[in-house]
Amino acid sequence: MSESDDLAPRFCREAQAQLPFLVSGELTGWGARVVRAHLKRCPDCRGELARQEQLTSALASMRAAPPEPPPGLLEDLLHRAGGGKLRERAAVPARGAVSGARPAMSVAFLTVGAAASTGVGYAAWKGARWALSRRK
């Protein structure tokens, strides 16, 4: 494998990472010119550009007419959230107002987590100050 073989895929990866910005018009100036010059020579990246443009177009059309959720989706989610098995209840992420979770418990866990992380941060700060004072 030559050095040029190794550089080509790397440049393709870097160019393809910039394609969404090129499609949206956020990539301008020198960066846009470099990516466009690469697109003239690389059929793989041109194909990826076509896919990016198709995706952007599809998402724009969804903004105009958002799809309707399937019938019975809310009832199915509520049924799963109220399932008798722990595994079924745990599978519903962030059981919120729709699933009937207890907000007081969520607030309690958040408060305890915030207090614990504040304590850890304070202890780290005090330890760092102590260590710095010992260096003098």
C-alpha positions in Angstrom: 0.0 0.0 0.0 1.5 3.3 -1.0 1.3 6.6 0.8 -1.2 8.0 -1.7 -3.5 5.0 -1.2 -3.5 5.7 2.5 -4.3 9.4 2.0 -7.2 9.0 -0.4 -9.5 7.2 2.0 -8.6 9.6 4.8 -9.3 12.6 2.5 -12.6 11.0 1.5 -13.6 10.6 5.2 -12.8 14.2 5.9 -14.6 15.4 2.8 -17.7 13.3 3.6 -17.7 14.7 7.1 -18.1 18.2 5.6 -20.9 17.2 3.1 -23.8 18.0 5.4 -22.4 21.5 5.9 -21.9 21.9 2.2 -25.5 20.9 1.5 -26.9 23.2 4.1 -24.8 26.1 2.9 -22.8 26.4 6.1 -19.5 25.4 4.5 -18.2 28.4 2.5 -15.0 29.8 1.2 -11.9 27.8 0.9 -13.3 24.7 2.7 -16.2 24.5 0.2 -13.8 24.9 -2.7 -11.6 22.1 -1.5 -14.6 19.8 -1.0 -16.1 20.6 -4.4 -12.7 20.0 -6.1 -12.5 16.6 -4.5 -16.1 15.8 -5.5 -15.1 16.4 -9.2 -12.5 13.6 -8.9 -14.2 11.1 -6.5 -17.3 9.2 -7.6 -17.8 7.7 -4.1 -18.0 11.1 -2.5 -20.3 12.3 -5.2 -22.6 9.4 -4.4 -22.5 10.4 -0.7 -23.3 14.0 -1.7 -26.3 12.7 -3.6 -27.5 10.8 -0.5 -27.0 13.8 1.7 -29.0 16.0 -0.7 -31.8 13.3 -0.8 -31.9 13.1 3.0 -32.0 16.9 3.3 -34.9 17.0 0.8 -36.8 14.3 2.6 -36.4 16.0 5.9 -37.6 19.3 4.4 -40.7 17.7 3.0 -41.4 16.2 6.4 -41.4 19.7 7.9 -44.1 20.7 5.5 -46.3 17.7 6.3 -45.2 15.8 9.4 -46.2 12.1 9.4 -49.0 11.0 11.7 -48.1 8.6 14.5 -49.5 5.1 14.1 -53.0 4.5 15.6 -52.9 3.1 19.1 -49.3 4.2 19.8 -50.2 6.0 23.0 -52.2 3.1 24.3 -49.4 0.7 23.5 -46.9 2.8 25.3 -49.1 3.2 28.3 -49.7 -0.6 28.4 -45.9 -1.3 28.2 -45.2 1.3 31.0 -47.7 -0.4 33.3 -46.5 -3.9 32.6 -46.2 -6.2 35.5 -42.6 -7.3 34.9 -39.7 -5.1 36.0 -37.9 -5.6 32.7 -40.9 -4.3 30.8 -41.2 -1.2 33.0 -37.4 -0.6 32.8 -37.5 -0.8 29.0 -39.6 2.4 28.9 -37.0 5.1 29.0 -37.4 8.1 31.3 -40.9 7.1 32.4 -42.5 10.5 32.5 -46.0 11.9 32.6 -47.3 9.6 29.9 -46.4 6.5 31.8 -47.5 7.8 35.2 -44.1 7.9 36.9 -43.9 9.7 40.2 -42.3 13.1 39.6 -41.4 13.5 43.3 -39.1 10.5 43.0 -37.4 12.0 40.0 -36.9 15.3 41.8 -35.5 13.5 44.8 -33.0 11.6 42.7 -31.9 14.7 40.9 -31.5 16.6 44.1 -29.4 13.8 45.7 -27.3 13.6 42.6 -26.7 17.3 42.5 -25.7 17.4 46.2 -23.4 14.4 45.8 -21.6 15.9 42.7 -21.3 19.3 44.5 -19.7 17.5 47.5 -17.3 15.6 45.3 -16.4 18.8 43.4 -15.9 20.7 46.7 -13.7 17.9 48.1 -11.6 17.9 44.9 -11.2 21.7 45.1 -10.1 21.5 48.8 -7.7 18.7 48.0 -6.2 20.6 45.2 -5.8 23.7 47.4 -4.2 21.6 50.1 -1.8 20.0 47.6 -0.8 23.4 46.2 -0.2 24.8 49.7 2.1 21.9 50.5 4.3 22.6 47.4 5.3 26.1 48.7 
